[in-house]
C-alpha cells in the first residue's frame, strides 16, 4: 500500500498541468491487458485522483455506507459455516485488494513517466532555433 501512496503522491506533485495529458494514450507496453484502450491519460489521471481519497479513508467509509436495515448477524446454524470459511474469504479479498493496488500503482507510475516525457519534448522544442 505504501508503494501506491508513494506513486500517487509523486504523480500529484509532478503533474502540474493535467491538460497536457488530453489526447495522449498510454504506450503499448504500459497499458495493462484489462485497461480500456480508448481512455487517454487525462481520464486515467482523473480516475487515479478520484480513487485516492477512497483508499485513504479505507474500510471505515465503506462500512458506514452499508444499508441501515441490513443485518450481519447469522442464525446459530449458519455461524459455524460462516466461521469455517472466514479466513478463506478474507484471504481472497486481501489478494484482490493487493492486485488492484498493484494495478493502480503501475498506472500512476506510467502516467508520471509519460508526463515527464511530454515536458521533455516541450522543453526540447522550445530550445530549438526557429529559423
LOKEPA-975656 format. One record per residue: residue in three letters; chain; y negated, x, z of N, C-alpha, C, O in turn. Coordinates in pm, whole numbers. Each point is the difference from the previous one (the first is absolute). Layout:
REM LOKEPA-975656
pt torba:ALA, vexro:A, n.c2:Y, n.c1:X, n.c3:Z, ca.c2:Y, ca.c1:X, ca.c3:Z, c.c2:Y, c.c1:X, c.c3:Z, o.c2:Y, o.c1:X, o.c3:Z
...
REM end
This chain:
REM LOKEPA-975656
pt torba:UNK, vexro:A, n.c2:118, n.c1:83, n.c3:0, ca.c2:-118, ca.c1:-83, ca.c3:0, c.c2:-125, c.c1:87, c.c3:0, o.c2:-102, o.c1:-36, o.c3:-58
pt torba:UNK, vexro:A, n.c2:110, n.c1:150, n.c3:123, ca.c2:-114, ca.c1:93, ca.c3:2, c.c2:-37, c.c1:46, c.c3:-141, o.c2:-118, o.c1:15, o.c3:-32
pt torba:UNK, vexro:A, n.c2:218, n.c1:8, n.c3:-51, ca.c2:-27, ca.c1:42, ca.c3:-138, c.c2:-75, c.c1:-110, c.c3:-75, o.c2:-90, o.c1:29, o.c3:-79
pt torba:UNK, vexro:A, n.c2:127, n.c1:-153, n.c3:102, ca.c2:-69, ca.c1:-113, ca.c3:-64, c.c2:-146, c.c1:-3, c.c3:43, o.c2:-89, o.c1:-9, o.c3:-84
pt torba:UNK, vexro:A, n.c2:65, n.c1:15, n.c3:215, ca.c2:-138, ca.c1:-4, ca.c3:49, c.c2:-81, c.c1:119, c.c3:-51, o.c2:-117, o.c1:-15, o.c3:-35
pt torba:UNK, vexro:A, n.c2:179, n.c1:131, n.c3:30, ca.c2:-68, ca.c1:119, ca.c3:-51, c.c2:-36, c.c1:-17, c.c3:-147, o.c2:-111, o.c1:33, o.c3:-42
pt torba:UNK, vexro:A, n.c2:206, n.c1:-83, n.c3:-37, ca.c2:-23, ca.c1:-17, ca.c3:-144, c.c2:-109, c.c1:-103, c.c3:-27, o.c2:-85, o.c1:21, o.c3:-87
pt torba:UNK, vexro:A, n.c2:86, n.c1:-133, n.c3:160, ca.c2:-102, ca.c1:-102, ca.c3:-24, c.c2:-137, c.c1:45, c.c3:50, o.c2:-102, o.c1:-34, o.c3:-60
pt torba:UNK, vexro:A, n.c2:99, n.c1:110, n.c3:168, ca.c2:-127, ca.c1:51, ca.c3:50, c.c2:-59, c.c1:99, c.c3:-100, o.c2:-120, o.c1:-4, o.c3:-28
pt torba:UNK, vexro:A, n.c2:203, n.c1:92, n.c3:-26, ca.c2:-46, ca.c1:95, ca.c3:-100, c.c2:-51, c.c1:-74, c.c3:-124, o.c2:-103, o.c1:36, o.c3:-57
pt torba:UNK, vexro:A, n.c2:176, n.c1:-139, n.c3:14, ca.c2:-41, ca.c1:-79, ca.c3:-115, c.c2:-138, c.c1:-61, c.c3:25, o.c2:-87, o.c1:7, o.c3:-86
pt torba:UNK, vexro:A, n.c2:67, n.c1:-67, n.c3:203, ca.c2:-128, ca.c1:-63, ca.c3:32, c.c2:-114, c.c1:101, c.c3:6, o.c2:-113, o.c1:-31, o.c3:-38
pt torba:UNK, vexro:A, n.c2:142, n.c1:152, n.c3:86, ca.c2:-104, ca.c1:103, ca.c3:9, c.c2:-36, c.c1:56, c.c3:-137, o.c2:-117, o.c1:30, o.c3:-25
pt torba:UNK, vexro:A, n.c2:214, n.c1:-15, n.c3:-62, ca.c2:-24, ca.c1:63, ca.c3:-130, c.c2:-50, c.c1:-96, c.c3:-107, o.c2:-81, o.c1:38, o.c3:-84
pt torba:UNK, vexro:A, n.c2:128, n.c1:-161, n.c3:87, ca.c2:-39, ca.c1:-95, ca.c3:-104, c.c2:-134, c.c1:-61, c.c3:38, o.c2:-7, o.c1:-101, o.c3:71
pt torba:UNK, vexro:A, n.c2:-99, n.c1:166, n.c3:-119, ca.c2:-135, ca.c1:-46, ca.c3:31, c.c2:-49, c.c1:-107, c.c3:-98, o.c2:-83, o.c1:-83, o.c3:36
pt torba:UNK, vexro:A, n.c2:134, n.c1:85, n.c3:-157, ca.c2:-39, ca.c1:-95, ca.c3:-104, c.c2:125, c.c1:-66, c.c3:-58, o.c2:48, o.c1:41, o.c3:-106
pt torba:UNK, vexro:A, n.c2:6, n.c1:-141, n.c3:174, ca.c2:124, ca.c1:-63, ca.c3:-47, c.c2:-10, c.c1:-56, c.c3:-142, o.c2:101, o.c1:-13, o.c3:-68
pt torba:UNK, vexro:A, n.c2:-222, n.c1:-20, n.c3:24, ca.c2:-15, ca.c1:-57, ca.c3:-134, c.c2:44, c.c1:99, c.c3:-108, o.c2:31, o.c1:-42, o.c3:-112
pt torba:UNK, vexro:A, n.c2:-26, n.c1:171, n.c3:142, ca.c2:48, ca.c1:99, ca.c3:-97, c.c2:149, c.c1:-20, c.c3:-29, o.c2:51, o.c1:52, o.c3:-100
pt torba:UNK, vexro:A, n.c2:17, n.c1:-127, n.c3:185, ca.c2:143, ca.c1:-22, ca.c3:-18, c.c2:31, c.c1:-121, c.c3:-89, o.c2:115, o.c1:-23, o.c3:-35
pt torba:UNK, vexro:A, n.c2:-219, n.c1:-53, n.c3:-1, ca.c2:21, ca.c1:-118, ca.c3:-85, c.c2:49, c.c1:44, c.c3:-138, o.c2:-55, o.c1:92, o.c3:-61
pt torba:UNK, vexro:A, n.c2:159, n.c1:-158, n.c3:15, ca.c2:53, ca.c1:30, ca.c3:-133, c.c2:83, c.c1:127, c.c3:-7, o.c2:45, o.c1:38, o.c3:-108
pt torba:UNK, vexro:A, n.c2:-25, n.c1:28, n.c3:221, ca.c2:81, ca.c1:122, ca.c3:6, c.c2:136, c.c1:-39, c.c3:56, o.c2:10, o.c1:-61, o.c3:106
pt torba:UNK, vexro:A, n.c2:93, n.c1:96, n.c3:-181, ca.c2:135, ca.c1:-38, ca.c3:41, c.c2:72, c.c1:123, c.c3:53, o.c2:-32, o.c1:112, o.c3:-39
pt torba:UNK, vexro:A, n.c2:129, n.c1:-132, n.c3:129, ca.c2:71, ca.c1:115, ca.c3:57, c.c2:73, c.c1:78, c.c3:-109, o.c2:41, o.c1:-55, o.c3:-102
pt torba:UNK, vexro:A, n.c2:-26, n.c1:183, n.c3:129, ca.c2:78, ca.c1:84, ca.c3:-90, c.c2:145, c.c1:-49, c.c3:4, o.c2:44, o.c1:-52, o.c3:103
pt torba:UNK, vexro:A, n.c2:30, n.c1:66, n.c3:-213, ca.c2:139, ca.c1:-50, ca.c3:-2, c.c2:87, c.c1:56, c.c3:112, o.c2:85, o.c1:-71, o.c3:53
pt torba:UNK, vexro:A, n.c2:-105, n.c1:198, n.c3:-16, ca.c2:82, ca.c1:58, ca.c3:106, c.c2:-44, c.c1:-46, c.c3:139, o.c2:75, o.c1:15, o.c3:96
pt torba:UNK, vexro:A, n.c2:-197, n.c1:-71, n.c3:-84, ca.c2:-50, ca.c1:-47, ca.c3:129, c.c2:32, c.c1:-147, c.c3:23, o.c2:-5, o.c1:-48, o.c3:114
pt torba:UNK, vexro:A, n.c2:37, n.c1:-25, n.c3:-221, ca.c2:27, ca.c1:-143, ca.c3:15, c.c2:140, c.c1:-19, c.c3:57, o.c2:97, o.c1:59, o.c3:-47
pt torba:UNK, vexro:A, n.c2:-89, n.c1:-142, n.c3:147, ca.c2:131, ca.c1:-28, ca.c3:59, c.c2:74, c.c1:-98, c.c3:-91, o.c2:-64, o.c1:-78, o.c3:-71
pt torba:UNK, vexro:A, n.c2:196, n.c1:81, n.c3:72, ca.c2:77, ca.c1:-87, ca.c3:-89, c.c2:-30, c.c1:-149, c.c3:19, o.c2:5, o.c1:-76, o.c3:-96
pt torba:UNK, vexro:A, n.c2:-36, n.c1:36, n.c3:218, ca.c2:-24, ca.c1:-142, ca.c3:26, c.c2:-147, c.c1:-38, c.c3:-16, o.c2:-35, o.c1:-117, o.c3:15
pt torba:UNK, vexro:A, n.c2:-50, n.c1:214, n.c3:-46, ca.c2:-144, ca.c1:-28, ca.c3:-8, c.c2:-32, c.c1:-79, c.c3:-125, o.c2:64, o.c1:15, o.c3:-104
pt torba:UNK, vexro:A, n.c2:-164, n.c1:-99, n.c3:116, ca.c2:-47, ca.c1:-78, ca.c3:-113, c.c2:-82, c.c1:92, c.c3:-89, o.c2:-106, o.c1:48, o.c3:41
pt torba:UNK, vexro:A, n.c2:152, n.c1:-21, n.c3:-161, ca.c2:-65, ca.c1:93, ca.c3:-90, c.c2:-135, c.c1:-46, c.c3:-49, o.c2:-76, o.c1:81, o.c3:-54
pt torba:UNK, vexro:A, n.c2:43, n.c1:-208, n.c3:72, ca.c2:-129, ca.c1:-51, ca.c3:-46, c.c2:-110, c.c1:15, c.c3:105, o.c2:-115, o.c1:-32, o.c3:-28
pt torba:UNK, vexro:A, n.c2:146, n.c1:77, n.c3:145, ca.c2:-98, ca.c1:13, ca.c3:108, c.c2:-67, c.c1:136, c.c3:-9, o.c2:66, o.c1:104, o.c3:9
pt torba:UNK, vexro:A, n.c2:-199, n.c1:-104, n.c3:-27, ca.c2:-70, ca.c1:127, ca.c3:-8, c.c2:-20, c.c1:58, c.c3:140, o.c2:30, o.c1:-65, o.c3:101
pt torba:UNK, vexro:A, n.c2:-83, n.c1:188, n.c3:-96, ca.c2:-14, ca.c1:67, ca.c3:129, c.c2:-103, c.c1:-66, c.c3:91, o.c2:9, o.c1:8, o.c3:122
pt torba:UNK, vexro:A, n.c2:-107, n.c1:-74, n.c3:-182, ca.c2:-98, ca.c1:-72, ca.c3:81, c.c2:68, c.c1:-113, c.c3:76, o.c2:-26, o.c1:-19, o.c3:119
pt torba:UNK, vexro:A, n.c2:111, n.c1:-56, n.c3:-186, ca.c2:72, ca.c1:-109, ca.c3:66, c.c2:95, c.c1:54, c.c3:106, o.c2:15, o.c1:-59, o.c3:107
pt torba:UNK, vexro:A, n.c2:49, n.c1:172, n.c3:-135, ca.c2:88, ca.c1:63, ca.c3:100, c.c2:-82, c.c1:47, c.c3:120, o.c2:45, o.c1:-13, o.c3:114
pt torba:UNK, vexro:A, n.c2:-165, n.c1:67, n.c3:-139, ca.c2:-87, ca.c1:44, ca.c3:108, c.c2:-36, c.c1:-119, c.c3:90, o.c2:8, o.c1:9, o.c3:122
pt torba:UNK, vexro:A, n.c2:-46, n.c1:-120, n.c3:-185, ca.c2:-35, ca.c1:-120, ca.c3:78, c.c2:119, c.c1:-49, c.c3:81, o.c2:-15, o.c1:-42, o.c3:114
pt torba:UNK, vexro:A, n.c2:134, n.c1:46, n.c3:-174, ca.c2:121, ca.c1:-42, ca.c3:70, c.c2:28, c.c1:90, c.c3:121, o.c2:29, o.c1:-49, o.c3:109
pt torba:UNK, vexro:A, n.c2:-37, n.c1:179, n.c3:-131, ca.c2:25, ca.c1:94, ca.c3:110, c.c2:-103, c.c1:-18, c.c3:112, o.c2:35, o.c1:8, o.c3:118
pt torba:UNK, vexro:A, n.c2:-161, n.c1:-34, n.c3:-154, ca.c2:-104, ca.c1:-21, ca.c3:101, c.c2:27, c.c1:-130, c.c3:78, o.c2:-25, o.c1:-5, o.c3:121
pt torba:UNK, vexro:A, n.c2:74, n.c1:-98, n.c3:-188, ca.c2:22, ca.c1:-127, ca.c3:69, c.c2:125, c.c1:3, c.c3:88, o.c2:7, o.c1:-73, o.c3:99
pt torba:UNK, vexro:A, n.c2:90, n.c1:156, n.c3:-133, ca.c2:123, ca.c1:10, ca.c3:78, c.c2:-21, c.c1:82, c.c3:127, o.c2:64, o.c1:-26, o.c3:102
pt torba:UNK, vexro:A, n.c2:-151, n.c1:124, n.c3:-107, ca.c2:-16, ca.c1:93, ca.c3:111, c.c2:-30, c.c1:-69, c.c3:134, o.c2:65, o.c1:34, o.c3:99
pt torba:UNK, vexro:A, n.c2:-159, n.c1:-130, n.c3:-92, ca.c2:-25, ca.c1:-64, ca.c3:131, c.c2:121, c.c1:-76, c.c3:53, o.c2:21, o.c1:-7, o.c3:121
pt torba:UNK, vexro:A, n.c2:58, n.c1:-49, n.c3:-210, ca.c2:120, ca.c1:-72, ca.c3:44, c.c2:97, c.c1:96, c.c3:65, o.c2:59, o.c1:-30, o.c3:104
pt torba:UNK, vexro:A, n.c2:-41, n.c1:147, n.c3:-165, ca.c2:91, ca.c1:101, ca.c3:56, c.c2:-56, c.c1:53, c.c3:133, o.c2:75, o.c1:22, o.c3:95
pt torba:UNK, vexro:A, n.c2:-207, n.c1:-3, n.c3:-90, ca.c2:-61, ca.c1:50, ca.c3:123, c.c2:15, c.c1:-97, c.c3:116, o.c2:25, o.c1:41, o.c3:113
pt torba:UNK, vexro:A, n.c2:-39, n.c1:-170, n.c3:-142, ca.c2:14, ca.c1:-101, ca.c3:107, c.c2:144, c.c1:-10, c.c3:46, o.c2:26, o.c1:-29, o.c3:117
pt torba:UNK, vexro:A, n.c2:66, n.c1:51, n.c3:-208, ca.c2:140, ca.c1:1, ca.c3:36, c.c2:60, c.c1:-138, c.c3:18, o.c2:-52, o.c1:-99, o.c3:-52
pt torba:UNK, vexro:A, n.c2:160, n.c1:95, n.c3:124, ca.c2:76, ca.c1:-123, ca.c3:16, c.c2:-71, c.c1:-104, c.c3:86, o.c2:32, o.c1:-118, o.c3:-8
pt torba:UNK, vexro:A, n.c2:-125, n.c1:159, n.c3:90, ca.c2:-71, ca.c1:-94, ca.c3:85, c.c2:-67, c.c1:-110, c.c3:-78, o.c2:3, o.c1:-116, o.c3:40
pt torba:UNK, vexro:A, n.c2:-63, n.c1:151, n.c3:-152, ca.c2:-68, ca.c1:-100, ca.c3:-81, c.c2:99, c.c1:-90, c.c3:-72, o.c2:-31, o.c1:-117, o.c3:-26
pt torba:UNK, vexro:A, n.c2:147, n.c1:168, n.c3:-6, ca.c2:102, ca.c1:-80, ca.c3:-68, c.c2:56, c.c1:-106, c.c3:95, o.c2:18, o.c1:-115, o.c3:-39
pt torba:UNK, vexro:A, n.c2:9, n.c1:153, n.c3:164, ca.c2:58, ca.c1:-96, ca.c3:94, c.c2:-103, c.c1:-104, c.c3:40, o.c2:37, o.c1:-113, o.c3:32
pt torba:UNK, vexro:A, n.c2:-165, n.c1:147, n.c3:-32, ca.c2:-104, ca.c1:-97, ca.c3:32, c.c2:-10, c.c1:-107, c.c3:-107, o.c2:-45, o.c1:-112, o.c3:29
pt torba:UNK, vexro:A, n.c2:85, n.c1:143, n.c3:-151, ca.c2:-11, ca.c1:-94, ca.c3:-111, c.c2:122, c.c1:-90, c.c3:-11, o.c2:5, o.c1:-86, o.c3:-88
pt torba:UNK, vexro:A, n.c2:94, n.c1:102, n.c3:175, ca.c2:120, ca.c1:-84, ca.c3:-9, c.c2:-36, c.c1:-145, c.c3:32, o.c2:-100, o.c1:-27, o.c3:67
pt torba:UNK, vexro:A, n.c2:181, n.c1:-63, n.c3:-114, ca.c2:-26, ca.c1:-142, ca.c3:20, c.c2:7, c.c1:-35, c.c3:149, o.c2:92, o.c1:44, o.c3:69
pt torba:UNK, vexro:A, n.c2:-189, n.c1:-122, n.c3:-20, ca.c2:0, ca.c1:-32, ca.c3:143, c.c2:119, c.c1:-84, c.c3:43, o.c2:44, o.c1:11, o.c3:114
pt torba:UNK, vexro:A, n.c2:11, n.c1:-95, n.c3:-201, ca.c2:112, ca.c1:-85, ca.c3:37, c.c2:135, c.c1:66, c.c3:-18, o.c2:102, o.c1:-54, o.c3:42
pt torba:UNK, vexro:A, n.c2:-99, n.c1:172, n.c3:-104, ca.c2:127, ca.c1:67, ca.c3:-26, c.c2:51, c.c1:64, c.c3:127, o.c2:-75, o.c1:68, o.c3:71
pt torba:UNK, vexro:A, n.c2:200, n.c1:-89, n.c3:-42, ca.c2:60, ca.c1:56, ca.c3:121, c.c2:91, c.c1:115, c.c3:-39, o.c2:75, o.c1:-8, o.c3:-97
pt torba:UNK, vexro:A, n.c2:-81, n.c1:115, n.c3:175, ca.c2:86, ca.c1:115, ca.c3:-25, c.c2:121, c.c1:-1, c.c3:93, o.c2:84, o.c1:89, o.c3:-7
pt torba:UNK, vexro:A, n.c2:-76, n.c1:-189, n.c3:95, ca.c2:112, ca.c1:-7, ca.c3:94, c.c2:123, c.c1:-57, c.c3:-69, o.c2:-10, o.c1:-95, o.c3:-78
pt torba:UNK, vexro:A, n.c2:124, n.c1:154, n.c3:106, ca.c2:127, ca.c1:-42, ca.c3:-61, c.c2:82, c.c1:-76, c.c3:103, o.c2:-17, o.c1:15, o.c3:121
pt torba:UNK, vexro:A, n.c2:105, n.c1:-95, n.c3:-172, ca.c2:95, ca.c1:-68, ca.c3:88, c.c2:94, c.c1:103, c.c3:60, o.c2:21, o.c1:105, o.c3:-60
pt torba:UNK, vexro:A, n.c2:36, n.c1:-131, n.c3:177, ca.c2:87, ca.c1:99, ca.c3:65, c.c2:114, c.c1:48, c.c3:-89, o.c2:35, o.c1:118, o.c3:5
pt torba:UNK, vexro:A, n.c2:23, n.c1:-206, n.c3:-88, ca.c2:110, ca.c1:42, ca.c3:-87, c.c2:-47, c.c1:97, c.c3:-107, o.c2:73, o.c1:90, o.c3:-41
pt torba:UNK, vexro:A, n.c2:-195, n.c1:-109, n.c3:-5, ca.c2:-55, ca.c1:85, ca.c3:-106, c.c2:-53, c.c1:133, c.c3:53, o.c2:-17, o.c1:95, o.c3:-78
pt torba:UNK, vexro:A, n.c2:-9, n.c1:-86, n.c3:208, ca.c2:-60, ca.c1:120, ca.c3:58, c.c2:89, c.c1:122, c.c3:-17, o.c2:-49, o.c1:108, o.c3:-33
pt torba:UNK, vexro:A, n.c2:177, n.c1:-124, n.c3:54, ca.c2:93, ca.c1:113, ca.c3:-14, c.c2:4, c.c1:48, c.c3:-143, o.c2:4, o.c1:121, o.c3:-25
pt torba:UNK, vexro:A, n.c2:-3, n.c1:-213, n.c3:-71, ca.c2:0, ca.c1:38, ca.c3:-141, c.c2:-130, c.c1:72, c.c3:-38, o.c2:2, o.c1:98, o.c3:-75
pt torba:UNK, vexro:A, n.c2:-113, n.c1:-148, n.c3:126, ca.c2:-130, ca.c1:59, ca.c3:-32, c.c2:-10, c.c1:141, c.c3:57, o.c2:-52, o.c1:91, o.c3:-65
pt torba:UNK, vexro:A, n.c2:101, n.c1:-72, n.c3:188, ca.c2:-5, ca.c1:132, ca.c3:62, c.c2:91, c.c1:99, c.c3:-72, o.c2:-29, o.c1:120, o.c3:-5
pt torba:UNK, vexro:A, n.c2:138, n.c1:-169, n.c3:-51, ca.c2:97, ca.c1:88, ca.c3:-65, c.c2:-59, c.c1:70, c.c3:-121, o.c2:29, o.c1:117, o.c3:-25
pt torba:UNK, vexro:A, n.c2:-111, n.c1:-189, n.c3:-50, ca.c2:-53, ca.c1:65, ca.c3:-121, c.c2:-146, c.c1:40, c.c3:14, o.c2:-64, o.c1:37, o.c3:-99
pt torba:UNK, vexro:A, n.c2:10, n.c1:-43, n.c3:219, ca.c2:-140, ca.c1:34, ca.c3:22, c.c2:-32, c.c1:144, c.c3:-40, o.c2:-100, o.c1:26, o.c3:-67
pt torba:UNK, vexro:A, n.c2:185, n.c1:66, n.c3:107, ca.c2:-22, ca.c1:141, ca.c3:-35, c.c2:4, c.c1:20, c.c3:-151, o.c2:-80, o.c1:74, o.c3:-56
pt torba:UNK, vexro:A, n.c2:174, n.c1:-140, n.c3:-10, ca.c2:12, ca.c1:12, ca.c3:-145, c.c2:-124, c.c1:-57, c.c3:-70, o.c2:-51, o.c1:60, o.c3:-95
pt torba:UNK, vexro:A, n.c2:3, n.c1:-174, n.c3:141, ca.c2:-120, ca.c1:-61, ca.c3:-60, c.c2:-122, c.c1:88, c.c3:21, o.c2:-80, o.c1:18, o.c3:-91
pt torba:UNK, vexro:A, n.c2:66, n.c1:38, n.c3:211, ca.c2:-112, ca.c1:88, ca.c3:28, c.c2:4, c.c1:124, c.c3:-89, o.c2:-102, o.c1:40, o.c3:-56
pt torba:UNK, vexro:A, n.c2:219, n.c1:18, n.c3:42, ca.c2:16, ca.c1:117, ca.c3:-86, c.c2:-37, c.c1:-33, c.c3:-145, o.c2:-65, o.c1:79, o.c3:-68
pt torba:UNK, vexro:A, n.c2:108, n.c1:-195, n.c3:23, ca.c2:-30, ca.c1:-44, ca.c3:-137, c.c2:-151, c.c1:-13, c.c3:-21, o.c2:-53, o.c1:46, o.c3:-101
pt torba:UNK, vexro:A, n.c2:-16, n.c1:-107, n.c3:195, ca.c2:-144, ca.c1:-21, ca.c3:-14, c.c2:-78, c.c1:130, c.c3:13, o.c2:-98, o.c1:21, o.c3:-72
pt torba:UNK, vexro:A, n.c2:140, n.c1:67, n.c3:162, ca.c2:-67, ca.c1:129, ca.c3:12, c.c2:18, c.c1:84, c.c3:-126, o.c2:-92, o.c1:69, o.c3:-43
pt torba:UNK, vexro:A, n.c2:211, n.c1:-76, n.c3:-17, ca.c2:25, ca.c1:70, ca.c3:-124, c.c2:-91, c.c1:-54, c.c3:-111, o.c2:-57, o.c1:77, o.c3:-77
pt torba:UNK, vexro:A, n.c2:44, n.c1:-209, n.c3:71, ca.c2:-88, ca.c1:-61, ca.c3:-99, c.c2:-145, c.c1:40, c.c3:21, o.c2:-71, o.c1:29, o.c3:-96
pt torba:UNK, vexro:A, n.c2:27, n.c1:-29, n.c3:220, ca.c2:-136, ca.c1:42, ca.c3:32, c.c2:-24, c.c1:145, c.c3:-40, o.c2:-105, o.c1:32, o.c3:-55
pt torba:UNK, vexro:A, n.c2:201, n.c1:55, n.c3:81, ca.c2:-12, ca.c1:140, ca.c3:-37, c.c2:-12, c.c1:15, c.c3:-152, o.c2:-78, o.c1:82, o.c3:-48
pt torba:UNK, vexro:A, n.c2:156, n.c1:-159, n.c3:-26, ca.c2:-7, ca.c1:6, ca.c3:-146, c.c2:-135, c.c1:-46, c.c3:-52, o.c2:-55, o.c1:60, o.c3:-92
pt torba:UNK, vexro:A, n.c2:2, n.c1:-166, n.c3:150, ca.c2:-132, ca.c1:-50, ca.c3:-42, c.c2:-108, c.c1:102, c.c3:32, o.c2:-86, o.c1:26, o.c3:-84
pt torba:UNK, vexro:A, n.c2:89, n.c1:31, n.c3:204, ca.c2:-101, ca.c1:100, ca.c3:37, c.c2:9, c.c1:124, c.c3:-88, o.c2:-103, o.c1:58, o.c3:-36
pt torba:UNK, vexro:A, n.c2:223, n.c1:-17, n.c3:0, ca.c2:18, ca.c1:114, ca.c3:-90, c.c2:-60, c.c1:-32, c.c3:-136, o.c2:-67, o.c1:85, o.c3:-59
pt torba:UNK, vexro:A, n.c2:90, n.c1:-204, n.c3:9, ca.c2:-54, ca.c1:-43, ca.c3:-129, c.c2:-153, c.c1:-3, c.c3:4, o.c2:-65, o.c1:49, o.c3:-93
pt torba:UNK, vexro:A, n.c2:8, n.c1:-106, n.c3:198, ca.c2:-146, ca.c1:-7, ca.c3:14, c.c2:-61, c.c1:138, c.c3:12, o.c2:-107, o.c1:27, o.c3:-56
pt torba:UNK, vexro:A, n.c2:173, n.c1:62, n.c3:129, ca.c2:-48, ca.c1:138, ca.c3:14, c.c2:-1, c.c1:70, c.c3:-134, o.c2:-97, o.c1:68, o.c3:-35
pt torba:UNK, vexro:A, n.c2:203, n.c1:-84, n.c3:-42, ca.c2:9, ca.c1:60, ca.c3:-133, c.c2:-111, c.c1:-54, c.c3:-91, o.c2:-61, o.c1:76, o.c3:-74
pt torba:UNK, vexro:A, n.c2:36, n.c1:-207, n.c3:80, ca.c2:-106, ca.c1:-60, ca.c3:-81, c.c2:-137, c.c1:53, c.c3:39, o.c2:-82, o.c1:32, o.c3:-87
pt torba:UNK, vexro:A, n.c2:55, n.c1:-21, n.c3:217, ca.c2:-129, ca.c1:50, ca.c3:46, c.c2:-22, c.c1:145, c.c3:-42, o.c2:-109, o.c1:37, o.c3:-43
pt torba:UNK, vexro:A, n.c2:213, n.c1:45, n.c3:55, ca.c2:-11, ca.c1:140, ca.c3:-41, c.c2:-22, c.c1:13, c.c3:-151, o.c2:-82, o.c1:80, o.c3:-44
pt torba:UNK, vexro:A, n.c2:155, n.c1:-159, n.c3:-34, ca.c2:-14, ca.c1:5, ca.c3:-146, c.c2:-140, c.c1:-46, c.c3:-42, o.c2:-60, o.c1:59, o.c3:-90
pt torba:UNK, vexro:A, n.c2:11, n.c1:-163, n.c3:153, ca.c2:-133, ca.c1:-51, ca.c3:-31, c.c2:-107, c.c1:104, c.c3:33, o.c2:-92, o.c1:22, o.c3:-79
pt torba:UNK, vexro:A, n.c2:105, n.c1:42, n.c3:192, ca.c2:-97, ca.c1:103, ca.c3:40, c.c2:3, c.c1:118, c.c3:-96, o.c2:-105, o.c1:53, o.c3:-37
pt torba:UNK, vexro:A, n.c2:225, n.c1:-10, n.c3:-5, ca.c2:12, ca.c1:110, ca.c3:-97, c.c2:-68, c.c1:-37, c.c3:-133, o.c2:-74, o.c1:80, o.c3:-58
pt torba:UNK, vexro:A, n.c2:101, n.c1:-201, n.c3:12, ca.c2:-57, ca.c1:-44, ca.c3:-128, c.c2:-151, c.c1:-11, c.c3:9, o.c2:-70, o.c1:36, o.c3:-95
pt torba:UNK, vexro:A, n.c2:17, n.c1:-85, n.c3:205, ca.c2:-144, ca.c1:-9, ca.c3:20, c.c2:-63, c.c1:140, c.c3:-4, o.c2:-106, o.c1:18, o.c3:-59
pt torba:UNK, vexro:A, n.c2:170, n.c1:79, n.c3:122, ca.c2:-50, ca.c1:138, ca.c3:-2, c.c2:-1, c.c1:55, c.c3:-142, o.c2:-93, o.c1:72, o.c3:-38
pt torba:UNK, vexro:A, n.c2:195, n.c1:-106, n.c3:-41, ca.c2:3, ca.c1:44, ca.c3:-140, c.c2:-114, c.c1:-62, c.c3:-80, o.c2:-61, o.c1:67, o.c3:-84
pt torba:UNK, vexro:A, n.c2:32, n.c1:-194, n.c3:109, ca.c2:-110, ca.c1:-67, ca.c3:-68, c.c2:-132, c.c1:69, c.c3:33, o.c2:-82, o.c1:25, o.c3:-88
pt torba:UNK, vexro:A, n.c2:61, n.c1:7, n.c3:216, ca.c2:-123, ca.c1:69, ca.c3:40, c.c2:-10, c.c1:138, c.c3:-64, o.c2:-109, o.c1:42, o.c3:-41
pt torba:UNK, vexro:A, n.c2:220, n.c1:29, n.c3:32, ca.c2:-1, ca.c1:131, ca.c3:-65, c.c2:-38, c.c1:-12, c.c3:-146, o.c2:-76, o.c1:82, o.c3:-51
pt torba:UNK, vexro:A, n.c2:128, n.c1:-183, n.c3:-18, ca.c2:-34, ca.c1:-21, ca.c3:-140, c.c2:-148, c.c1:-32, c.c3:-17, o.c2:-65, o.c1:47, o.c3:-93
pt torba:UNK, vexro:A, n.c2:11, n.c1:-127, n.c3:185, ca.c2:-143, ca.c1:-33, ca.c3:-5, c.c2:-82, c.c1:125, c.c3:23, o.c2:-98, o.c1:24, o.c3:-72
pt torba:UNK, vexro:A, n.c2:136, n.c1:58, n.c3:169, ca.c2:-73, ca.c1:123, ca.c3:29, c.c2:7, c.c1:98, c.c3:-116, o.c2:-99, o.c1:66, o.c3:-32
pt torba:UNK, vexro:A, n.c2:215, n.c1:-56, n.c3:-32, ca.c2:14, ca.c1:89, ca.c3:-115, c.c2:-85, c.c1:-46, c.c3:-118, o.c2:-60, o.c1:83, o.c3:-69
pt torba:UNK, vexro:A, n.c2:55, n.c1:-212, n.c3:44, ca.c2:-81, ca.c1:-50, ca.c3:-111, c.c2:-148, c.c1:13, c.c3:28, o.c2:-79, o.c1:13, o.c3:-94
pt torba:UNK, vexro:A, n.c2:38, n.c1:-17, n.c3:221, ca.c2:-141, ca.c1:20, ca.c3:34, c.c2:-42, c.c1:146, c.c3:-16, o.c2:-117, o.c1:28, o.c3:-26
pt torba:UNK, vexro:A, n.c2:210, n.c1:61, n.c3:41, ca.c2:-31, ca.c1:144, ca.c3:-11, c.c2:-1, c.c1:51, c.c3:-142, o.c2:-43, o.c1:113, o.c3:-23
pt torba:UNK, vexro:A, n.c2:87, n.c1:-191, n.c3:-73, ca.c2:5, ca.c1:45, ca.c3:-140, c.c2:-138, c.c1:-15, c.c3:-63, o.c2:-69, o.c1:-100, o.c3:22
pt torba:UNK, vexro:A, n.c2:30, n.c1:199, n.c3:-101, ca.c2:-127, ca.c1:-13, ca.c3:-73, c.c2:11, c.c1:-112, c.c3:-103, o.c2:105, o.c1:-18, o.c3:-61
pt torba:UNK, vexro:A, n.c2:-210, n.c1:-55, n.c3:42, ca.c2:3, ca.c1:-116, ca.c3:-90, c.c2:-64, c.c1:31, c.c3:-135, o.c2:-65, o.c1:-88, o.c3:-56
pt torba:UNK, vexro:A, n.c2:81, n.c1:208, n.c3:2, ca.c2:-57, ca.c1:31, ca.c3:-130, c.c2:94, c.c1:-21, c.c3:-106, o.c2:-34, o.c1:22, o.c3:-117
REM end
